[in-house]
Amino acid sequence: MSTQASDGSSFSILPEEQRQPFRLLELSPELLEVVVSDPSARYELEEGSHSVLQAQLIPITRLQFKSGPKIGEVGSTSEEAVLCTPDKTYSVRQVNTSNSVYICQPTSLDDDDDDDGIPQPGLQAIAQSSWTLELSESKSISAAPYLKAALPTYSSTGTYQSKDLVSKQQVFDDIPLCQAECETAWRDLACFELSDPQGCFLPTASAKVQAWRSILDLAVASGVDMTGDIMPKPIDMIIEQNEDWPVELAQAVLASVSNDRGCIDQSKCLVSVGLDLLAMEGARGMPVSDLLKSWRDSLPEKWRAAAKVEALPRSHYTLDDSRKIIAYANAETGAAATAAASKSTLGAKRKWHEKFRESKRAAQ
């Protein structure tokens, strides 16, 4: 169908079966700034086996559309689509538009009134969009439950669970959270990536404790103080000398208890070692006195006196009525249950835009 305005410009609409599929995406001023901040940058759209569709702005940043289990709902099996910048996650919601919106492009149209048959410049509607994708910034969510569901555990004996081994970025691409949130959880859990066998792993509490103790023993034997404000260079040599554990695991354990400057943080170290010792015993618990002794023996000499039950997050342990037996309590809820219930969907190669198909059909 074509029409002609009085000024001579032409407009036509492609037949419905020839129109292209489109979704209009509303961008906040902040996101728009990300997109247009560098005019010389360009987008590369690539089909990936895990993230499926990635919009990558080279070399400034990357925008990713992802889909995954709905965040923060216990036992939820529903999924949601998100748009991720490197440091923020936005929920995507599909909204029906009441007005007809056409996407047009310049074209040349034949003018029936022109005896010369010369095509005239005009506009052609190549698509009609009845839906708009709205974005809302999500509150910060821990990626830890998703990593725990996706990664094989690496035990203190050097064995690991039988799961498909994938790269770190492939794991991140399957988590409906931004890169920064994934990196934070990766560091806190001391996850690591090996080249042989090639893949990523989640160390058990026992593996973390034993790797940490090996590093600490070698540091003491070498006269290295690990409690200083600056991480001593000999630490790198100590890690490489440790033949009991992969270098990548030792580096990950140190990173999990270090601050932004790269030196070991006393508070992080206290909590991490204490909780890992407690987690090794599981729900059966252990005498508080045994925990304190083992805990203090696993810390640098200067920090031994700081090993007290009160230093642990209260939500991560329980005490019996006598307050003499302490047990580990898994404090993760909500997102943890969601990730665990839907662990099979991680890496399922599901396109993010499939999230909207059912709602569209229902609306029709």
DRENDO-1510 file (C-alpha; in Angstrom, 1 decimal, always signed):
<recs>
REC; n; res; u; v; w
REC; 1; MET; +0.0; +0.0; +0.0 .
REC; 2; SER; +1.3; +3.4; -0.9 .
REC; 3; THR; +0.2; +7.0; -0.6 .
REC; 4; GLN; +1.4; +10.3; -1.8 .
REC; 5; ALA; +1.3; +13.6; +0.1 .
REC; 6; SER; +0.7; +17.0; -1.6 .
REC; 7; ASP; +4.4; +17.9; -1.4 .
REC; 8; GLY; +5.2; +14.9; -3.5 .
REC; 9; SER; +6.8; +12.7; -0.9 .
REC; 10; SER; +5.7; +9.1; -1.0 .
REC; 11; PHE; +5.0; +6.6; +1.8 .
REC; 12; SER; +4.3; +2.9; +1.6 .
REC; 13; ILE; +3.7; +0.0; +4.0 .
REC; 14; LEU; +5.1; -3.5; +3.3 .
REC; 15; PRO; +2.6; -6.3; +3.4 .
REC; 16; GLU; +2.5; -7.9; +6.9 .
REC; 17; GLU; +4.2; -11.1; +5.8 .
REC; 18; GLN; +7.2; -9.1; +4.5 .
REC; 19; ARG; +7.7; -7.0; +7.5 .
REC; 20; GLN; +10.7; -7.4; +9.8 .
REC; 21; PRO; +10.4; -8.3; +13.5 .
REC; 22; PHE; +11.2; -5.4; +15.8 .
REC; 23; ARG; +11.1; -4.5; +19.4 .
REC; 24; LEU; +11.5; -0.9; +20.6 .
REC; 25; LEU; +13.8; -0.5; +23.6 .
REC; 26; GLU; +13.4; +2.5; +25.9 .
REC; 27; LEU; +16.8; +3.8; +27.2 .
REC; 28; SER; +17.3; +5.8; +30.3 .
REC; 29; PRO; +19.5; +8.9; +30.0 .
REC; 30; GLU; +22.3; +7.0; +31.7 .
REC; 31; LEU; +22.1; +4.0; +29.3 .
REC; 32; LEU; +21.8; +6.3; +26.3 .
REC; 33; GLU; +25.0; +8.0; +27.4 .
REC; 34; VAL; +26.7; +4.6; +27.5 .
REC; 35; VAL; +25.6; +4.0; +23.9 .
REC; 36; VAL; +26.5; +7.4; +22.4 .
REC; 37; SER; +29.4; +8.4; +24.6 .
REC; 38; ASP; +32.0; +7.4; +22.0 .
REC; 39; PRO; +30.9; +8.2; +18.4 .
REC; 40; SER; +33.9; +6.4; +17.0 .
REC; 41; ALA; +33.0; +3.1; +18.7 .
REC; 42; ARG; +30.9; +0.5; +16.9 .
REC; 43; TYR; +28.6; -2.3; +17.7 .
REC; 44; GLU; +29.4; -5.9; +17.0 .
REC; 45; LEU; +26.5; -8.3; +17.1 .
REC; 46; GLU; +27.5; -11.9; +17.6 .
REC; 47; GLU; +25.6; -15.1; +18.0 .
REC; 48; GLY; +27.1; -16.9; +21.0 .
REC; 49; SER; +26.5; -20.5; +22.1 .
REC; 50; HIS; +25.8; -19.3; +25.6 .
REC; 51; SER; +24.7; -15.7; +25.7 .
REC; 52; VAL; +23.1; -16.1; +22.3 .
REC; 53; LEU; +22.9; -12.4; +21.5 .
REC; 54; GLN; +25.5; -10.0; +22.7 .
REC; 55; ALA; +25.6; -6.3; +21.7 .
REC; 56; GLN; +29.2; -5.4; +22.2 .
REC; 57; LEU; +30.4; -1.8; +22.0 .
REC; 58; ILE; +34.0; -1.9; +21.1 .
REC; 59; PRO; +36.3; -0.9; +22.8 .
REC; 60; ILE; +34.4; +1.0; +25.5 .
REC; 61; THR; +31.9; -1.4; +27.0 .
REC; 62; ARG; +29.6; -4.3; +26.3 .
REC; 63; LEU; +25.8; -4.6; +26.6 .
REC; 64; GLN; +24.4; -8.0; +27.1 .
REC; 65; PHE; +20.8; -9.3; +26.9 .
REC; 66; LYS; +20.5; -12.3; +29.1 .
REC; 67; SER; +17.7; -14.5; +30.5 .
REC; 68; GLY; +17.6; -16.6; +33.6 .
REC; 69; PRO; +15.7; -17.6; +36.7 .
REC; 70; LYS; +13.7; -14.7; +38.3 .
REC; 71; ILE; +15.9; -13.2; +41.0 .
REC; 72; GLY; +14.9; -13.3; +44.7 .
REC; 73; GLU; +11.8; -15.5; +44.5 .
REC; 74; VAL; +12.1; -18.7; +46.5 .
REC; 75; GLY; +11.3; -21.8; +44.4 .
REC; 76; SER; +10.4; -19.7; +41.4 .
REC; 77; THR; +10.6; -21.4; +38.0 .
REC; 78; SER; +9.8; -18.3; +36.0 .
REC; 79; GLU; +12.4; -16.5; +34.0 .
REC; 80; GLU; +13.1; -12.9; +33.3 .
REC; 81; ALA; +15.1; -11.1; +30.7 .
REC; 82; VAL; +17.8; -8.5; +31.7 .
REC; 83; LEU; +20.1; -6.1; +30.1 .
REC; 84; CYS; +23.5; -5.8; +31.6 .
REC; 85; THR; +26.2; -3.2; +31.4 .
REC; 86; PRO; +29.6; -4.0; +32.9 .
REC; 87; ASP; +28.5; -2.9; +36.3 .
REC; 88; LYS; +24.7; -2.8; +36.4 .
REC; 89; THR; +21.7; -5.1; +35.7 .
REC; 90; TYR; +18.4; -3.8; +34.3 .
REC; 91; SER; +15.2; -5.9; +34.3 .
REC; 92; VAL; +13.4; -5.9; +31.0 .
REC; 93; ARG; +9.6; -5.8; +30.9 .
REC; 94; GLN; +7.5; -6.0; +27.7 .
REC; 95; VAL; +4.7; -3.5; +27.5 .
REC; 96; ASN; +1.9; -3.4; +24.8 .
REC; 97; THR; +1.7; +0.0; +23.0 .
REC; 98; SER; -1.8; +1.4; +22.3 .
REC; 99; ASN; -0.7; +3.3; +19.2 .
REC; 100; SER; +0.6; +1.9; +15.9 .
REC; 101; VAL; +4.3; +2.4; +15.6 .
REC; 102; TYR; +6.0; +1.9; +12.3 .
REC; 103; ILE; +9.7; +1.6; +11.6 .
REC; 104; CYS; +10.5; +3.2; +8.3 .
REC; 105; GLN; +13.5; +3.5; +6.0 .
REC; 106; PRO; +14.2; +5.7; +2.9 .
REC; 107; THR; +13.3; +4.1; -0.4 .
REC; 108; SER; +12.5; +4.8; -4.0 .
REC; 109; LEU; +8.9; +4.3; -5.1 .
REC; 110; ASP; +7.3; +4.3; -8.5 .
REC; 111; ASP; +5.1; +7.3; -9.1 .
REC; 112; ASP; +2.0; +6.3; -11.0 .
REC; 113; ASP; +1.3; +9.9; -12.1 .
REC; 114; ASP; +4.8; +10.3; -13.5 .
REC; 115; ASP; +4.8; +9.6; -17.2 .
REC; 116; ASP; +8.5; +9.2; -17.2 .
REC; 117; GLY; +8.3; +6.3; -14.7 .
REC; 118; ILE; +11.2; +7.7; -12.7 .
REC; 119; PRO; +11.2; +6.3; -9.1 .
REC; 120; GLN; +10.6; +9.0; -6.5 .
REC; 121; PRO; +12.3; +9.2; -3.1 .
REC; 122; GLY; +10.0; +8.3; -0.2 .
REC; 123; LEU; +9.6; +6.3; +3.0 .
REC; 124; GLN; +8.6; +2.7; +3.4 .
REC; 125; ALA; +7.4; +1.1; +6.6 .
REC; 126; ILE; +9.3; -2.1; +7.0 .
REC; 127; ALA; +7.9; -3.2; +10.4 .
REC; 128; GLN; +5.2; -2.5; +12.9 .
REC; 129; SER; +6.0; -2.7; +16.6 .
REC; 130; SER; +3.2; -3.3; +19.1 .
REC; 131; TRP; +5.5; -3.9; +22.0 .
REC; 132; THR; +8.0; -1.8; +23.9 .
REC; 133; LEU; +10.8; -3.1; +26.1 .
REC; 134; GLU; +11.0; -1.1; +29.3 .
REC; 135; LEU; +14.1; -1.2; +31.6 .
REC; 136; SER; +14.3; -0.8; +35.4 .
REC; 137; GLU; +17.6; -1.0; +37.3 .
REC; 138; SER; +17.7; -4.1; +39.5 .
REC; 139; LYS; +18.9; -4.0; +43.1 .
REC; 140; SER; +22.3; -5.6; +43.6 .
REC; 141; ILE; +22.0; -9.3; +43.9 .
REC; 142; SER; +24.7; -11.9; +44.8 .
REC; 143; ALA; +25.7; -14.2; +41.9 .
REC; 144; ALA; +27.0; -16.7; +44.5 .
REC; 145; PRO; +24.0; -19.0; +44.3 .
REC; 146; TYR; +24.2; -19.2; +40.5 .
REC; 147; LEU; +27.9; -20.0; +40.6 .
REC; 148; LYS; +27.4; -22.7; +43.2 .
REC; 149; ALA; +24.7; -24.3; +41.0 .
REC; 150; ALA; +26.8; -24.1; +37.8 .
REC; 151; LEU; +30.3; -25.0; +38.9 .
REC; 152; PRO; +31.7; -28.4; +39.8 .
REC; 153; THR; +33.2; -28.5; +43.3 .
REC; 154; TYR; +36.9; -29.0; +43.7 .
REC; 155; SER; +37.7; -31.1; +46.8 .
REC; 156; SER; +40.7; -31.2; +49.1 .
REC; 157; THR; +41.8; -34.4; +47.4 .
REC; 158; GLY; +42.1; -32.7; +44.1 .
REC; 159; THR; +39.0; -34.4; +42.6 .
REC; 160; TYR; +36.0; -32.7; +41.2 .
REC; 161; GLN; +32.4; -33.4; +40.5 .
REC; 162; SER; +31.5; -34.7; +37.1 .
REC; 163; LYS; +30.0; -31.7; +35.3 .
REC; 164; ASP; +30.5; -30.1; +31.9 .
REC; 165; LEU; +33.6; -27.9; +32.2 .
REC; 166; VAL; +33.2; -24.5; +30.6 .
REC; 167; SER; +35.2; -21.2; +30.7 .
REC; 168; LYS; +34.7; -18.5; +33.2 .
REC; 169; GLN; +33.1; -16.1; +30.6 .
REC; 170; GLN; +30.7; -18.9; +29.5 .
REC; 171; VAL; +29.6; -19.3; +33.1 .
REC; 172; PHE; +29.1; -15.5; +33.5 .
REC; 173; ASP; +27.1; -15.3; +30.2 .
REC; 174; ASP; +24.6; -17.8; +31.7 .
REC; 175; ILE; +24.0; -15.8; +34.8 .
REC; 176; PRO; +21.3; -13.0; +34.6 .
REC; 177; LEU; +23.5; -10.5; +36.4 .
REC; 178; CYS; +26.2; -8.0; +35.2 .
REC; 179; GLN; +29.9; -8.7; +34.9 .
REC; 180; ALA; +30.8; -6.8; +38.1 .
REC; 181; GLU; +28.3; -8.8; +40.2 .
REC; 182; CYS; +29.6; -12.0; +38.8 .
REC; 183; GLU; +33.2; -11.0; +39.4 .
REC; 184; THR; +32.5; -10.1; +43.1 .
REC; 185; ALA; +30.9; -13.5; +43.8 .
REC; 186; TRP; +33.7; -15.3; +41.9 .
REC; 187; ARG; +36.3; -13.7; +44.1 .
REC; 188; ASP; +34.4; -14.1; +47.3 .
REC; 189; LEU; +33.9; -17.9; +46.7 .
REC; 190; ALA; +37.5; -18.3; +45.6 .
REC; 191; CYS; +36.4; -19.8; +42.2 .
REC; 192; PHE; +39.2; -20.5; +39.8 .
REC; 193; GLU; +39.8; -21.5; +36.2 .
REC; 194; LEU; +42.3; -24.2; +35.1 .
REC; 195; SER; +43.8; -24.9; +31.7 .
REC; 196; ASP; +44.3; -28.7; +32.5 .
REC; 197; PRO; +41.6; -29.8; +32.9 .
REC; 198; GLN; +40.2; -26.8; +31.0 .
REC; 199; GLY; +37.3; -25.4; +33.0 .
REC; 200; CYS; +36.1; -23.6; +36.1 .
REC; 201; PHE; +35.8; -24.9; +39.7 .
REC; 202; LEU; +34.3; -24.0; +43.1 .
REC; 203; PRO; +36.6; -25.2; +45.9 .
REC; 204; THR; +35.0; -26.9; +48.9 .
REC; 205; ALA; +35.4; -25.4; +52.3 .
REC; 206; SER; +38.0; -28.1; +53.1 .
REC; 207; ALA; +40.0; -27.3; +50.0 .
REC; 208; LYS; +40.1; -23.6; +50.8 .
REC; 209; VAL; +41.2; -24.2; +54.4 .
REC; 210; GLN; +43.9; -26.6; +53.5 .
REC; 211; ALA; +45.2; -24.4; +50.7 .
REC; 212; TRP; +45.2; -21.4; +53.0 .
REC; 213; ARG; +47.1; -23.4; +55.7 .
REC; 214; SER; +49.7; -24.4; +53.2 .
REC; 215; ILE; +50.3; -20.8; +52.1 .
REC; 216; LEU; +50.4; -19.7; +55.8 .
REC; 217; ASP; +52.9; -22.4; +56.8 .
REC; 218; LEU; +55.2; -21.6; +53.8 .
REC; 219; ALA; +55.0; -17.9; +54.7 .
REC; 220; VAL; +55.9; -18.5; +58.3 .
REC; 221; ALA; +58.8; -20.8; +57.3 .
REC; 222; SER; +60.1; -18.1; +54.9 .
REC; 223; GLY; +59.8; -15.4; +57.5 .
REC; 224; VAL; +57.1; -13.5; +55.5 .
REC; 225; ASP; +54.6; -11.3; +57.4 .
REC; 226; MET; +51.2; -11.7; +55.7 .
REC; 227; THR; +49.5; -9.1; +58.0 .
REC; 228; GLY; +51.2; -6.0; +56.6 .
REC; 229; ASP; +49.5; -3.2; +54.6 .
REC; 230; ILE; +51.4; -4.2; +51.4 .
REC; 231; MET; +51.4; -7.7; +50.1 .
REC; 232; PRO; +55.0; -8.9; +50.1 .
REC; 233; LYS; +56.4; -10.0; +46.8 .
REC; 234; PRO; +57.7; -13.3; +48.3 .
REC; 235; ILE; +54.0; -14.4; +48.5 .
REC; 236; ASP; +54.1; -15.0; +44.7 .
REC; 237; MET; +57.1; -17.2; +45.2 .
REC; 238; ILE; +55.4; -19.1; +48.0 .
REC; 239; ILE; +52.4; -19.8; +45.9 .
REC; 240; GLU; +54.5; -21.2; +43.1 .
REC; 241; GLN; +56.5; -23.3; +45.6 .
REC; 242; ASN; +53.3; -25.0; +46.9 .
REC; 243; GLU; +53.0; -28.3; +45.0 .
REC; 244; ASP; +50.0; -29.5; +46.9 .
REC; 245; TRP; +47.5; -27.2; +45.2 .
REC; 246; PRO; +47.1; -25.7; +41.7 .
REC; 247; VAL; +48.6; -22.2; +41.6 .
REC; 248; GLU; +45.2; -20.9; +40.4 .
REC; 249; LEU; +43.5; -22.2; +43.6 .
REC; 250; ALA; +46.1; -20.6; +45.9 .
REC; 251; GLN; +45.7; -17.3; +44.0 .
REC; 252; ALA; +42.0; -17.5; +44.3 .
REC; 253; VAL; +42.0; -18.2; +48.0 .
REC; 254; LEU; +44.3; -15.2; +48.6 .
REC; 255; ALA; +42.2; -13.0; +46.4 .
REC; 256; SER; +39.1; -14.0; +48.4 .
REC; 257; VAL; +40.6; -12.6; +51.7 .
REC; 258; SER; +42.3; -9.6; +50.2 .
REC; 259; ASN; +41.2; -6.0; +49.9 .
REC; 260; ASP; +41.3; -3.7; +46.8 .
REC; 261; ARG; +45.0; -2.9; +47.3 .
REC; 262; GLY; +45.9; -6.6; +47.1 .
REC; 263; CYS; +46.8; -7.1; +50.7 .
REC; 264; ILE; +45.1; -9.5; +53.1 .
REC; 265; ASP; +42.2; -8.0; +55.0 .
REC; 266; GLN; +42.0; -9.1; +58.6 .
REC; 267; SER; +38.3; -9.0; +58.8 .
REC; 268; LYS; +37.8; -10.9; +55.6 .
REC; 269; CYS; +40.4; -13.5; +56.6 .
REC; 270; LEU; +38.9; -14.1; +60.0 .
REC; 271; VAL; +35.3; -14.6; +58.6 .
REC; 272; SER; +36.4; -16.7; +55.7 .
REC; 273; VAL; +38.6; -19.1; +57.6 .
REC; 274; GLY; +36.1; -19.3; +60.5 .
REC; 275; LEU; +33.1; -20.1; +58.3 .
REC; 276; ASP; +35.0; -22.6; +56.2 .
REC; 277; LEU; +36.1; -24.5; +59.3 .
REC; 278; LEU; +32.5; -24.5; +60.4 .
REC; 279; ALA; +31.2; -25.5; +57.0 .
REC; 280; MET; +33.5; -28.5; +57.0 .
REC; 281; GLU; +31.5; -29.9; +59.9 .
REC; 282; GLY; +28.2; -29.2; +58.3 .
REC; 283; ALA; +24.9; -29.3; +60.2 .
REC; 284; ARG; +26.1; -31.7; +62.9 .
REC; 285; GLY; +28.2; -28.9; +64.4 .
REC; 286; MET; +31.2; -29.0; +66.7 .
REC; 287; PRO; +32.2; -27.8; +70.2 .
REC; 288; VAL; +32.9; -24.0; +70.2 .
REC; 289; SER; +36.2; -24.7; +71.9 .
REC; 290; ASP; +37.3; -27.0; +69.1 .
REC; 291; LEU; +36.4; -24.4; +66.5 .
REC; 292; LEU; +38.3; -21.6; +68.3 .
REC; 293; LYS; +41.4; -23.8; +68.6 .
REC; 294; SER; +41.4; -24.8; +65.0 .
REC; 295; TRP; +40.5; -21.3; +63.9 .
REC; 296; ARG; +43.4; -19.7; +65.8 .
REC; 297; ASP; +45.8; -22.3; +64.5 .
REC; 298; SER; +44.9; -21.3; +61.0 .
REC; 299; LEU; +45.6; -17.5; +61.4 .
REC; 300; PRO; +48.8; -15.4; +61.5 .
REC; 301; GLU; +50.1; -15.0; +65.0 .
REC; 302; LYS; +49.1; -11.4; +65.2 .
REC; 303; TRP; +45.4; -12.2; +64.5 .
REC; 304; ARG; +44.9; -15.3; +66.7 .
REC; 305; ALA; +43.3; -13.3; +69.5 .
REC; 306; ALA; +40.7; -11.9; +67.2 .
REC; 307; ALA; +39.2; -15.4; +66.5 .
REC; 308; LYS; +35.9; -15.2; +68.4 .
REC; 309; VAL; +32.5; -16.4; +67.7 .
REC; 310; GLU; +31.2; -12.8; +67.7 .
REC; 311; ALA; +33.4; -12.1; +64.6 .
REC; 312; LEU; +31.2; -14.4; +62.5 .
REC; 313; PRO; +28.0; -13.2; +60.8 .
REC; 314; ARG; +25.2; -14.2; +63.1 .
REC; 315; SER; +23.1; -15.5; +60.3 .
REC; 316; HIS; +25.7; -18.1; +59.3 .
REC; 317; TYR; +25.8; -20.2; +62.5 .
REC; 318; THR; +23.6; -21.6; +65.2 .
REC; 319; LEU; +24.3; -22.3; +68.9 .
REC; 320; ASP; +22.6; -24.9; +71.0 .
REC; 321; ASP; +20.9; -24.0; +74.3 .
REC; 322; SER; +24.1; -24.5; +76.2 .
REC; 323; ARG; +26.0; -22.3; +73.7 .
REC; 324; LYS; +28.8; -24.8; +73.7 .
REC; 325; ILE; +28.0; -26.5; +70.3 .
REC; 326; ILE; +28.1; -24.4; +67.1 .
REC; 327; ALA; +26.8; -25.4; +63.7 .
REC; 328; TYR; +27.0; -24.0; +60.2 .
REC; 329; ALA; +23.8; -22.4; +58.9 .
REC; 330; ASN; +23.4; -21.8; +55.2 .
REC; 331; ALA; +22.1; -18.2; +55.2 .
REC; 332; GLU; +21.4; -18.1; +51.5 .
REC; 333; THR; +17.7; -17.9; +50.6 .
REC; 334; GLY; +15.7; -16.5; +47.8 .
REC; 335; ALA; +18.2; -16.3; +44.9 .
REC; 336; ALA; +19.8; -19.5; +46.2 .
REC; 337; ALA; +16.7; -21.5; +46.0 .
REC; 338; THR; +15.9; -20.0; +42.6 .
REC; 339; ALA; +19.3; -20.9; +41.3 .
REC; 340; ALA; +19.3; -24.4; +42.8 .
REC; 341; ALA; +15.9; -25.2; +41.5 .
REC; 342; SER; +16.8; -24.1; +38.0 .
REC; 343; LYS; +20.4; -25.2; +37.8 .
REC; 344; SER; +19.7; -27.2; +34.7 .
REC; 345; THR; +18.8; -24.0; +32.8 .
REC; 346; LEU; +22.3; -22.6; +33.2 .
REC; 347; GLY; +24.0; -23.1; +29.8 .
REC; 348; ALA; +20.8; -24.1; +28.1 .
REC; 349; LYS; +21.4; -21.9; +25.1 .
REC; 350; ARG; +18.1; -20.2; +25.4 .
REC; 351; LYS; +17.6; -17.0; +23.6 .
REC; 352; TRP; +16.7; -14.0; +25.8 .
REC; 353; HIS; +13.9; -12.9; +23.6 .
REC; 354; GLU; +12.1; -16.2; +23.9 .
REC; 355; LYS; +11.1; -14.8; +27.3 .
REC; 356; PHE; +8.5; -12.7; +25.5 .
REC; 357; ARG; +7.0; -15.2; +23.2 .
REC; 358; GLU; +4.3; -16.6; +25.5 .
REC; 359; SER; +3.1; -13.2; +26.6 .
REC; 360; LYS; +2.8; -12.1; +23.0 .
REC; 361; ARG; +0.8; -15.2; +22.0 .
REC; 362; ALA; -1.5; -14.7; +25.0 .
REC; 363; ALA; -2.1; -11.1; +24.1 .
REC; 364; GLN; -3.1; -12.1; +20.6 .
</recs>
